[in-house]
Amino acid sequence: MFHKLMDDFRESTGTALRLTSLAAAVAVSLFITTGFLCAAAFVFVLERYGLMYACLAGAAVFFLTTLLAAACYAIRKRQVQRKPVEAAKEAKSALQTALSDPMIVAAGLQIVRSVGVSRLVPLLAVGGIALGVMANRRSAEAEPAE
């Protein structure tokens, strides 16, 4: 069970990192493209209508870009607000499955009584690190060599 949780955590972290770097590259490219398009529109309007209209056209292009970015942000924010509800249901079901076994609950209570809560926190931290290392080693052994 813990191996599956660690694999899910590792997979979601890797996916988030890849998506974030891709989004950063897209944002930089969009910024450069927008700058060149604004410069081209400014020069075109400057030659045809004059300086004042060129400045107004540049402001209009940036205003439209801002509206587009705000709409994308609002849509993404709604998607993110819906996702934690689904993830919480999945996490709750995994926790319920683990805690539904009375032997696990009894063993956990016995350990807490014998060790004590104040000494149990550092032990749990070290155990979590060891579990992560073991899960990492198992997944590395399970992958076929290329």
Phi and psi in degrees as a GROMACS rama.xvg file:
@    title "Ramachandran Plot"
@    xaxis  label "Phi"
@    yaxis  label "Psi"
@TYPE xy
-67.4384  -32.9255  PHE-2
-62.7044  -41.6924  HIS-3
-65.8255  -41.4506  LYS-4
-62.6034  -42.4291  LEU-5
-66.3121  -39.9924  MET-6
-64.2913  -42.2478  ASP-7
-63.2381  -42.3324  ASP-8
-63.799  -44.488  PHE-9
-63.3023  -41.8942  ARG-10
-66.2209  -43.4661  GLU-11
-68.4989  -35.3951  SER-12
-66.9897  -43.7738  THR-13
-63.0096  -41.2991  GLY-14
-64.4957  -43.164  THR-15
-63.4799  -39.4348  ALA-16
-65.9821  -43.4949  LEU-17
-64.1803  -42.8411  ARG-18
-66.5222  -36.5244  LEU-19
-66.6528  -43.1278  THR-20
-66.9098  -36.4075  SER-21
-66.5187  -41.3959  LEU-22
-64.7691  -36.9242  ALA-23
-65.0379  -42.1311  ALA-24
-64.1834  -40.7136  ALA-25
-65.4189  -40.729  VAL-26
-63.7208  -43.1463  ALA-27
-63.9756  -44.2146  VAL-28
-63.8987  -41.0361  SER-29
-64.3567  -39.0355  LEU-30
-63.3348  -44.8176  PHE-31
-65.6243  -43.331  ILE-32
-61.792  -44.2209  THR-33
-62.4955  -39.8849  THR-34
-60.8498  -45.0186  GLY-35
-68.0465  -38.9803  PHE-36
-65.1706  -39.3123  LEU-37
-65.7082  -40.1448  CYS-38
-63.8991  -42.6792  ALA-39
-64.4307  -43.287  ALA-40
-64.675  -38.9774  ALA-41
-62.6788  -47.2215  PHE-42
-64.6344  -41.5856  VAL-43
-61.4338  -49.3287  PHE-44
-69.6939  -33.5467  VAL-45
-62.1948  -43.6895  LEU-46
-69.2385  -34.3923  GLU-47
-85.1439  -47.5517  ARG-48
-117.532  -18.7718  TYR-49
116.456  178.057  GLY-50
-68.8336  -42.7714  LEU-51
-63.4616  -45.9523  MET-52
-68.474  -31.2919  TYR-53
-65.4151  -41.7139  ALA-54
-65.5689  -39.9823  CYS-55
-66.2556  -38.4638  LEU-56
-65.6044  -41.0831  ALA-57
-61.7045  -41.7853  GLY-58
-64.3519  -38.3083  ALA-59
-65.5028  -40.3802  ALA-60
-64.286  -44.1918  VAL-61
-66.9571  -34.3115  PHE-62
-65.419  -42.7285  PHE-63
-64.0234  -39.811  LEU-64
-62.3491  -41.0508  THR-65
-64.6942  -42.0648  THR-66
-62.6524  -41.0573  LEU-67
-62.1062  -46.0827  LEU-68
-64.3445  -38.8664  ALA-69
-66.0578  -38.6652  ALA-70
-65.9409  -42.7914  ALA-71
-62.4486  -40.4124  CYS-72
-63.5263  -43.5812  TYR-73
-64.8205  -41.3586  ALA-74
-64.1288  -44.4582  ILE-75
-65.2354  -37.0512  ARG-76
-64.6849  -38.9597  LYS-77
-64.8874  -40.3931  ARG-78
-63.7256  -41.4479  GLN-79
-68.1589  -35.255  VAL-80
-67.9832  -31.0683  GLN-81
-76.8944  -33.5593  ARG-82
-66.6952  -40.5981  LYS-83
-61.564  -28.2262  PRO-84
-65.1793  -43.6905  VAL-85
-67.7002  -41.3783  GLU-86
-66.3465  -35.9948  ALA-87
-66.342  -35.9622  ALA-88
-65.2417  -41.73  LYS-89
-66.1911  -43.6875  GLU-90
-65.3381  -37.7317  ALA-91
-65.4493  -39.6153  LYS-92
-67.7132  -36.5654  SER-93
-66.2949  -41.5165  ALA-94
-66.6982  -39.9335  LEU-95
-63.6759  -37.4914  GLN-96
-63.9082  -42.591  THR-97
-68.296  -39.7127  ALA-98
-84.9422  -5.31751  LEU-99
-77.1702  -17.3513  SER-100
-83.1267  116.318  ASP-101
-64.8231  -26.561  PRO-102
-66.8862  -39.3063  MET-103
-66.657  -43.1355  ILE-104
-63.6651  -43.669  VAL-105
-64.9518  -40.7987  ALA-106
-65.5921  -39.9435  ALA-107
-63.5834  -43.6182  GLY-108
-64.7471  -39.1051  LEU-109
-64.4656  -40.7271  GLN-110
-64.76  -43.5418  ILE-111
-62.7294  -41.2193  VAL-112
-64.9894  -42.77  ARG-113
-76.8892  -36.9422  SER-114
-87.5634  -41.8015  VAL-115
99.003  146.724  GLY-116
-68.4391  -39.3851  VAL-117
-65.6598  -32.675  SER-118
-89.1479  -13.6095  ARG-119
-77.7551  -30.5617  LEU-120
-61.2392  -50.5883  VAL-121
-63.9042  -34.4181  PRO-122
-64.1305  -40.5955  LEU-123
-65.5636  -36.625  LEU-124
-64.2252  -46.7301  ALA-125
-64.4668  -41.0571  VAL-126
-62.8552  -38.4045  GLY-127
-64.0155  -41.0459  GLY-128
-64.9284  -43.905  ILE-129
-63.2193  -39.5406  ALA-130
-63.1013  -41.571  LEU-131
-63.5929  -40.8329  GLY-132
-65.7607  -42.6481  VAL-133
-64.9272  -40.7339  MET-134
-66.1919  -37.3015  ALA-135
-65.5335  -41.4389  ASN-136
-65.9915  -41.2293  ARG-137
-64.317  -42.2717  ARG-138
-69.3065  -31.4715  SER-139
-70.0562  -35.8185  ALA-140
-72.8646  -32.0247  GLU-141
-74.7849  -26.9741  ALA-142
-72.1139  137.108  GLU-143
-71.6  144.524  PRO-144
-74.3163  138.118  ALA-145
